[in-house]
Amino acid sequence: MSRILSGLLVLSLAGCGGTDVSQLTGPGGARCLTELTGVPTSVPPTASQTTGVVATERECSWTATSSAFWLTVSPATGQGETTLTLTIAANGTANTRSATVIVNEARATVTQAGGSSQPSTPPSTSVTFSGTISNLSGICPVLTFSVAGRQVVTDASTRVTGGNCSAVRNGRSVEIEGEQVSATVVRATWVRL
């Protein structure tokens, strides 16, 4: 005899001597499977924004990161189905480059075409500025945050003084030294807390 109790199937099997054996089986499949759709596989060398969709059950939480400083993902965390915004810095080299967007177990690779190989392409501009950290997202060492109206990205080569990467927090005053890679994005070479 079998019966359903609160979504579980209960099987009762009568054995020798009238002994009952029960087996519980739950719903099949992974409930919080996460999919990442709509992310383009290739993008132009110019600075741009595009979107992708995180598809999962509404009660399932997720974390989104990028494997490269030139591609940032927002929001960095969420729950249920959500549209992600991917901000892509201009590629100032002639070489193509790739980055992987990671949302829990889901991955999507974005390849950016190489920019002009003409020597007239201006190099990145070094900048230094200070302010208060806000809109912090990412996982050390790849972080994205805002300071003084600019989006700052860090990677494994960024040096943090006055603390370590985990000391970078919203509301903290910092001085940033880095390369201006687009009108509003700076790749930090130094973060001074």
N, C-alpha and C positions, 0 to 999 in steps of 0.2 A: 504494500500500500504506500502511496506517496501523497504528500500534501504540500502546499506552498505556505510558508510562514514568513512574513516581512521580507519578501524578495528572495528567500532562501528555499531551495528545494530540499525537503526532508524525505528520505527514503527509509521505510521500515521494512526489514527483511526478517521473516520468521525462520529461524534456524532449527537445528535438531534440539529437542527437549524444550521447545517453546521460547528460546532465548531471542530477544530482539536486538538487532544491530542497526544503528542509525548512522547515516553519512550526510554531512552538510556540504553543499556546493554553492558557492556564490556566483554572482554574475560574471560572465566570461569577459576577457579583454581588459586592457589597461584603460581605466576611466579618464585619466588626465593626459592622454596622448595629445601632443602639441604639433601642429602643422604650421608651416610658414609658406604663404602663397603670394603671388603677385610681385615678388621682388625681381627686378630686371636682371638678366644675366650679364648684360653689358651696358655701359654708360659712356657718354662722350668725355673728352678730356677737360671740358669746361666745368666750373663749379655748378652744382645742381642739387635739386632735392627730388626725391621720389618716395613712393610709399610701398608698403607690403602689408599683409594681413596675418596676424596671429590667430589661428583657429584652434579653439579648445573649449571644453565645457565651461560654463559660466562660473563655477565654483573653483576652477583650477587656476592657481597662480603661476606666473612665469617671470623669468629674468632675461633681458635681451642685451647682448654685447656685440662688439665688432672686433675683429682680429687686427685691425689697422687704424692708425691715428687719423687717416684722411677720410674715413667713413664713420660717421657717428649715428647712433640709433636713439630715437626718443619716442615714447618713454622707455626708460631702462627696466621698469618693472610694471606689472599689471596683473589683472585677473580676468579670465574669460576672453572672448573674441575682441580684438582691438586692432586699429590701424596704426602701424608704425610709420614714423617719418625718418627717412634716411637722408642725411646731409653729407654731400660729397664735395670735398675740396678739389680745386683744379689740379690737374696733373701737369706740372711744369717741366717734365722730362719727356724725352722721345720714347721712353719705354712704357709698355703696358704694365699694369699692376692689378693685383687681385686682393680682395678682402672677403672674409667669411662673416656673415651675420649669423649669430647663434642665439636661438631662443629655446631654452631647455635642451631637449635632444634634437630639435629641428635645426637644420643648417641650410644656408643659401649662399652661393658664391657670386660675387659681383666683380666683373673685370672692367677696369677703366682703360680706355684707349690712351695711347701716348699722345702728348701734346706736340706742338711744333718743335722740330729739331733745329729750327733757325736760331742762330746765336743771339738774335735780337730779343728773344724772350727774356724779360727781366728776371733776375734771381729773386728768391724770397727776401723780404725785408726784415731785418732784425728790429725787434721792438722790446721795450721795457715799460711796464706800467704796474700800478698797484690798485687794490680795492678789496672788496669783500666777496667771498665765494657764495654763489647761489646756484640753484638748479643742478646740483651735483648728481651724476649718475655714472654707472660703470663699476668695474671691479679692478682693483689694483693689479697691475700698473696702468691699465688702460682706463682713464677717467675722462669725463667731459663735464665742464662746469662753466659758469658765467662769471666774469670779473669785469667791471667797468664797461659794460655793454658789449663785450667781446666773448666769443665762445672759445674756451681754452681746452685743448686736448693734450693728454699725456700718454706716454708709452714707456716701454722698458728702458729707453735711453734717457728719460727725463730724470734730472737730479732734484731731490727734495732735501732742503736744508732746514734745520730748526725742528726736525721731526722726521717721520717717514711717510710713505704714501697713505697709510691708514689714518694719519693725523690730518689729512686734507678733508675738511668738513664744511658744510654750509654755515655761514655766519663768521667764518674765520677770516682775518685780514691776511693778505698775501701780497708778495711782489712777484710778478711774472716776467721772465726773460725768455724770448723765443723768436720763432719765425712767423711772420704774417703770411699764411698760405692762401688766404682769400680775403675779401673785404671785411669779414667779421670773424674769421677763424684764425687762431694762433696755435701753433704746435709748440708747447712749452719745452725748453731745454733746461730751465731752472724754475723751481717753485720754492720761494723763500717764505717760510711761515713766521 
